[in-house]
Amino acid sequence: MPRTSRRAVSAGILVLTTLSSLAFGQADLTLKDVLKRNILASGGAEKLAQVTGLSFRTGGTRTVVSAAGELKAVSGRGPVMTEAILVRDGKVRRNSFGTVTEVTGPQQVIHETLAGLYAGVFSLLKFEGRLELAGLKTYGPEKLYDLTMTSGGLKVDFFVRAEDFFLKRLLFQGRTPEGDAYEVNTDFAPFEDEQGYLMPLSWFSSQVGTRGNLAEVTEVEFNPPLDKDFFKSIEVNIGKTEAAPGELKGNVLDFNASRFGLMITTNWTKKDFERAAFRPLDKLVFHVEGLEAELDYYSESAEIPGPDVLSKGARFLGPAPRGGATYVIQFIAVDTAPLVAKLKPLAPISVKKK
């Protein structure tokens, strides 16, 4: 066989061997090897060091993270911000509709882990020194390296694709403070180029016992300009409420109009209704931008009539259909076009006992 042919055959065998080793995984790789290749796949430590911050939106939530692992996630629509989560100084705090609480247990671990993951642009750069290699695992046609750690009583597994060393799956397992089994799994889409960096632009998360959630990434910004106190504040913007016996004033947080009716989410909570001293089945007069409508008041979901009654036409104020901190105003099977034209986030509204 001519020398050139032999070289071609040898080169072909080398390529096939390399592809085979990538496709089927190398069982003899060390933790250092896998971490190095994972970081290199995302551009390398030097390129990732150029990222001082990352901002992106998933649905109604904007998440911002610093290279140091500080994170702020703010949820809302337009000028309305109903919830803010802040990861900083070893603590996780949540401001939900103006009430600030400290997040502990499994949710604290999840928020802190995601802060580190985002800070490393979805590489494992920020977890060096904390991980152990649990081997090469097979999941259907894929082989994944399992890099694991324990944090706050939870077992955290990062599954890295043997084919390209990008993160494929993130798994949290453990128990709640009450002793119940706890498991949250996130599967990441293939990494794509985004402004010169590689990252997933969607992922699917599911918790055992609940429905899953698809997150689609938009409005990505690297090194966004931030105020020096950005990661110190945890403010929300839900307007203000005023309560007096027989009367409530507040603001629109959101609204949804369809051919079936109109639902207006208010910033009123149960405490506001207690101060207003409304009683079940009270008749109220609703005001927004010069328009008014009569409403029935229901203090609990159990008081709201069934669909057979509501479908004949209803106007009422009561708890949100799927729960939540605030109450909603619903118009069902009635003309709401004049009202819809007046609505916008944070528009002033009021109700008064008739």
MOURHU-V374343 format. One record per backbone hydrogen bond with DSSP energy under -0.5 kcal/mol. NH is the residue of the N-H (numbers start at 1). CO is the residue of the C=O. E is the energy in kcal/mol with one decimal. If there is no record, write none. Layout:
NH:CO:E + NH:CO:E
This chain:
6:2:-2.2 + 7:3:-2.5 + 8:4:-2.1 + 9:5:-2.7 + 10:6:-3.0 + 11:7:-2.9 + 12:8:-2.4 + 13:9:-2.6 + 14:10:-2.3 + 15:11:-2.4 + 16:12:-2.6 + 17:13:-2.6 + 18:14:-2.5 + 19:15:-2.9 + 20:16:-2.5 + 21:17:-2.4 + 22:18:-2.0 + 23:19:-2.8 + 24:20:-2.6 + 25:21:-1.0 + 27:25:-0.7 + 29:26:-1.5 + 34:30:-2.4 + 35:31:-2.6 + 36:32:-2.4 + 37:33:-2.4 + 38:34:-2.4 + 39:35:-2.6 + 40:36:-2.4 + 41:37:-2.2 + 42:38:-1.1 + 43:40:-1.8 + 44:39:-2.6 + 48:44:-2.4 + 49:45:-1.7 + 50:47:-1.4 + 51:48:-1.6 + 52:50:-0.8 + 54:65:-2.4 + 55:221:-2.5 + 56:63:-2.3 + 57:218:-3.0 + 58:61:-2.7 + 59:216:-0.7 + 61:58:-1.7 + 62:74:-2.7 + 63:56:-3.1 + 63:61:-0.5 + 64:72:-2.7 + 65:54:-2.6 + 66:70:-2.4 + 67:52:-1.9 + 69:66:-1.9 + 71:87:-2.0 + 72:64:-2.7 + 73:85:-2.3 + 74:62:-2.6 + 75:83:-2.9 + 76:60:-2.2 + 77:80:-0.8 + 80:77:-2.0 + 81:237:-2.2 + 82:75:-1.8 + 83:75:-1.4 + 84:95:-1.9 + 85:73:-2.4 + 86:93:-2.7 + 87:71:-3.0 + 88:86:-0.6 + 88:91:-2.5 + 91:88:-1.7 + 92:103:-0.5 + 93:86:-2.5 + 94:101:-3.0 + 95:84:-3.0 + 96:94:-0.6 + 96:99:-2.4 + 97:82:-3.1 + 97:95:-0.6 + 99:96:-1.6 + 100:98:-0.6 + 101:94:-2.7 + 103:92:-3.3 + 107:104:-0.6 + 108:104:-0.5 + 108:105:-0.7 + 109:105:-1.5 + 110:106:-2.3 + 111:107:-2.4 + 112:108:-2.5 + 113:109:-2.5 + 114:110:-2.6 + 115:111:-2.0 + 116:112:-1.7 + 117:113:-2.2 + 118:114:-3.0 + 119:115:-2.1 + 120:116:-1.2 + 121:118:-2.2 + 122:117:-2.5 + 123:117:-0.5 + 123:120:-1.1 + 127:124:-1.8 + 128:125:-1.1 + 130:127:-2.1 + 131:127:-0.6 + 132:148:-2.2 + 134:132:-0.7 + 134:146:-3.4 + 137:135:-0.6 + 137:144:-3.4 + 139:137:-0.5 + 139:142:-3.0 + 142:139:-2.1 + 144:137:-3.1 + 145:160:-3.2 + 146:135:-2.7 + 147:145:-0.8 + 147:158:-2.9 + 148:132:-2.9 + 148:146:-0.5 + 149:156:-2.2 + 151:154:-2.6 + 154:151:-2.3 + 155:173:-3.4 + 156:149:-3.2 + 156:154:-0.6 + 157:155:-0.5 + 157:171:-2.7 + 158:147:-3.6 + 159:157:-0.6 + 159:169:-3.1 + 160:145:-2.8 + 160:158:-0.7 + 161:166:-2.9 + 162:143:-2.6 + 165:161:-2.3 + 168:159:-3.2 + 169:159:-1.6 + 170:186:-2.4 + 171:157:-2.5 + 172:184:-2.8 + 173:155:-2.3 + 174:182:-2.3 + 176:180:-2.6 + 179:176:-2.4 + 182:174:-2.9 + 184:172:-2.0 + 185:206:-2.9 + 186:170:-2.5 + 187:204:-2.5 + 188:168:-2.8 + 188:186:-0.5 + 189:202:-2.3 + 192:199:-2.7 + 194:197:-3.8 + 197:194:-1.5 + 199:192:-2.2 + 199:197:-0.5 + 201:190:-0.5 + 203:215:-2.0 + 204:187:-2.4 + 205:203:-0.5 + 205:213:-2.7 + 206:185:-2.6 + 208:183:-2.3 + 210:207:-2.6 + 213:205:-3.0 + 215:203:-3.2 + 215:213:-0.5 + 216:214:-0.5 + 217:201:-2.6 + 218:57:-2.5 + 221:55:-2.8 + 223:53:-3.3 + 230:227:-1.9 + 232:229:-1.9 + 233:229:-1.3 + 237:81:-1.8 + 242:249:-2.2 + 244:247:-2.3 + 246:276:-3.1 + 247:244:-2.9 + 248:351:-2.6 + 249:242:-2.6 + 250:349:-2.7 + 252:347:-1.9 + 253:265:-3.3 + 254:265:-1.3 + 256:263:-2.3 + 258:261:-2.8 + 261:258:-0.9 + 262:331:-2.5 + 263:256:-2.1 + 264:329:-3.0 + 265:254:-2.8 + 265:263:-0.5 + 266:264:-0.6 + 266:327:-2.3 + 267:251:-1.1 + 272:269:-0.6 + 273:269:-1.5 + 274:270:-1.9 + 275:271:-2.0 + 276:272:-1.9 + 277:273:-1.0 + 278:273:-1.2 + 281:297:-3.0 + 282:279:-2.0 + 284:282:-0.5 + 284:295:-2.9 + 285:352:-2.6 + 286:284:-0.5 + 286:293:-3.5 + 287:350:-2.8 + 288:291:-2.3 + 289:348:-0.5 + 291:288:-2.1 + 293:286:-1.8 + 295:284:-3.1 + 296:315:-2.0 + 297:282:-1.9 + 298:296:-0.5 + 298:317:-2.8 + 303:300:-1.4 + 304:301:-1.3 + 309:306:-1.2 + 310:306:-2.3 + 311:307:-2.6 + 312:309:-1.4 + 313:310:-2.1 + 314:332:-2.3 + 316:330:-2.4 + 317:296:-3.0 + 318:328:-2.5 + 320:326:-0.9 + 323:320:-1.8 + 327:268:-1.9 + 328:318:-3.0 + 329:264:-2.6 + 330:316:-3.0 + 331:262:-2.9 + 332:314:-2.7 + 333:260:-1.6 + 340:336:-2.7 + 341:337:-1.7 + 342:339:-1.7 + 343:339:-0.7 + 343:340:-1.0 + 346:252:-3.5 + 347:344:-2.2 + 349:250:-2.1 + 350:287:-1.7 + 351:248:-2.2 + 352:285:-1.7 + 353:246:-2.9 + 354:283:-3.0
